[in-house]
C-alpha cells in the first residue's frame, strides 16, 4: 500500500510539472507570435524608409520638405508597430 501512495504522489507531482511546462510553452509561443506580428508590421515601413533615404543620398535633389516629412512618417509608423504606441502628429 505504501508503494501505491508513493507512485500516486510522484504521478501527481509529474502531472503538475507537465501542466506548468505546458502553460509556460503557451506563454512563450504567444510572446514570440506577438514579436513576429510587430516585425511583420514594421518591416514594410522600414523598407520604404531605407529606399527613400537611399534615394536622398544618391540624388540630393530628391530631398524636399515633403519627402523629409514622408520619411519621418514612415519612421514613426515603424516605431508605432514596434511599441504599440500611437505616435502623435507632428506640426509641420
C-alpha angles and dihedrals in degrees: 000000000000091000090052092054091048092052091046091052093046090048092050092049092048091048091052090047090051091052091049091051090048093051091047091050092051091050091050091048091051091049091050091047091051091049091050091050090053091050092047089052096046099042098075091047092050092047090053090047093051092047094049092045090049090051090051091052095047096044115020092189087074090063104100131154088256093052091047090053089048090051091050091048090053092050091049092049091052089048090051091051092053099042100031089227121130106236113225117242113262119228110243 
